[in-house]
């Protein structure tokens, strides 16, 4: 059984033949969990800020006393910048 059998297909790439800003994120996350940190970054440069975003998002659901809105918004903006820059660099 291969991990690629469980990956979601990108509708943009499948139907239009165009990669989206998120193409490569799933594979990059798998590479992080395999300990291939450099390869993960090369696959999808926003992988680490994306993982940090999800970690803090999870913390915001658990810890209701603190407000995480500002840090989450900053991470969204940073992620978008990295995603767009990575997309432009690839193409």
C-alpha positions as CSV (number, residue, x, y, z in Angstrom):
1,X,0.0,0.0,0.0
2,X,1.4,3.4,-1.0
3,X,0.6,6.7,0.7
4,X,-0.1,8.2,-2.7
5,X,-3.2,6.0,-2.9
6,X,-4.7,8.2,-0.1
7,X,-3.8,11.6,-1.5
8,X,-6.7,13.9,-2.6
9,X,-6.7,14.9,-6.2
10,X,-6.4,18.5,-7.1
11,X,-9.5,19.4,-9.1
12,X,-7.7,22.3,-10.8
13,X,-4.9,20.1,-11.9
14,X,-7.2,17.2,-12.9
15,X,-9.7,19.2,-14.9
16,X,-7.8,22.2,-16.1
17,X,-4.3,21.0,-16.1
18,X,-3.2,23.9,-14.0
19,X,-1.6,23.6,-10.6
20,X,-3.2,25.5,-7.8
21,X,-1.5,27.3,-4.9
22,X,-2.0,24.3,-2.7
23,X,-0.5,21.7,-5.1
24,X,2.2,19.8,-3.3
25,X,1.0,20.5,0.3
26,X,-0.1,17.0,1.0
27,X,3.1,15.4,-0.3
28,X,5.2,18.0,1.6
29,X,3.4,17.2,4.9
30,X,4.1,13.5,4.3
31,X,7.7,14.3,3.7
32,X,7.9,16.3,7.0
33,X,6.5,13.3,8.9
34,X,9.1,11.1,7.1
35,X,11.8,13.4,8.4
36,X,12.7,14.7,4.9
37,X,12.6,18.4,5.9
38,X,14.5,19.9,3.0
39,X,12.6,17.9,0.4
40,X,9.3,19.0,2.1
41,X,10.4,22.7,1.8
42,X,11.4,22.2,-1.8
43,X,8.1,20.5,-2.6
44,X,5.9,23.2,-0.9
45,X,7.7,26.2,0.7
46,X,4.7,27.1,2.9
47,X,4.6,23.6,4.6
48,X,6.1,24.8,7.9
49,X,4.0,27.9,8.3
50,X,1.0,25.8,7.3
51,X,1.7,23.2,10.0
52,X,2.2,26.0,12.5
53,X,-1.1,27.5,11.5
54,X,-2.9,24.2,12.1
55,X,-1.1,23.7,15.4
56,X,-2.2,27.1,16.7
57,X,-5.7,26.6,15.2
58,X,-6.0,23.4,17.2
59,X,-4.7,25.2,20.3
60,X,-7.4,27.8,19.8
61,X,-10.1,25.2,20.0
62,X,-8.6,23.7,23.2
63,X,-7.6,26.9,25.0
64,X,-10.7,29.1,25.0
65,X,-9.2,31.6,27.5
66,X,-6.6,33.0,25.1
67,X,-7.4,34.9,21.9
68,X,-5.5,33.4,18.9
69,X,-7.2,35.5,16.2
70,X,-4.3,37.9,15.6
71,X,-1.6,35.3,15.3
72,X,-3.8,33.1,13.1
73,X,-4.5,36.1,10.8
74,X,-0.7,36.8,10.6
75,X,-0.1,33.2,9.7
76,X,-2.7,33.3,7.0
77,X,-1.1,36.3,5.4
78,X,2.4,34.9,5.7
79,X,1.2,31.6,4.2
80,X,-0.5,33.4,1.3
81,X,2.7,35.3,0.6
82,X,4.8,32.2,0.7
83,X,2.3,30.2,-1.4
84,X,2.1,32.9,-4.1
85,X,5.9,33.4,-4.2
86,X,6.5,29.7,-4.4
87,X,3.9,29.4,-7.2
88,X,5.5,32.2,-9.2
89,X,8.9,30.7,-8.6
90,X,7.8,27.3,-9.9
91,X,6.2,28.7,-13.0
